[in-house]
Amino acid sequence: MEYVIVEFAEDRGVLIDGGENGRTNQTLMVQEGTHEFTLSGAADFTPATTEILVQYTASDDPMKITFEKRV
């Protein structure tokens, strides 16, 4: 199992490979491999989606994936 934190300025749902998998700014678990990440709600963030290889993480050292609020 691998661990990620999807960072965003607001509380949003996190979609991983098209399915909701938790909330922003919380540690989430995913299988090792390449996954597509995006946020639910208004499309007021960038990037729209990101595809990242997740591996070599730990619960106390999760991978951080950051989405920025568009102005």
N, C-alpha and C positions, 0 to 999 in steps of 0.2 A: 504494500500500500504506500502511496505517495501523498504528500501534504502540500497544499497551496493556500495562500491568502490573496483574495482578489480585492485590491484596494480601490476605493472610490469615496468621494466626499460625502455621499449620501448612502442611506440604507437601501439596497436594491437586491432583488433576486439575482443569483448567478446562474447562468445557463452554461452547461458543459456538454458539448456535443449535442445541443438541441434540447436537453432536458434540464429542468430546474434542479439545482444541486446545492442549495443553501443560500446564504446571504453574504453580502460584501463585508469585508473587515473581520471575518471569522475564519478560523482554520477549517478547511474542507479536505476531504479525502477523495483521491482518485486513483485509478489503476495507473501503473507506469505506462508511458507511451505518449503519443502525440494527441493532443486534445484541442478542440476549438472552444474558446471562452468568449462570452458576451454577457450583457446585462439585460434584465427585464425592465419594463417601464418605458418612459420617454427616451427617444433616440437623441439625447442631448450630451453624448459622451464620445470620446475618441480614444482609441480606434473603435470602429463599429464592431469588429471581431478581431481576435488574435488567435493564431494557431501556434502552440508551444509544445515542445517535447518536455515532459515532466519526468524526471528521474533523479535519483541520488538525494532525496529530501528526507527529512525526519520531522516528527511531530514538534520538536523544539527548534527546528531550523527549516520552516516551510519555504517553498518558492513563492516569491511575491510577484503578482501580476497587477499592473497599475492601469486604470482607466482614468482619463482626465475629463473634467466637466467642460463642455464647449460653451463658450461665451456668446 
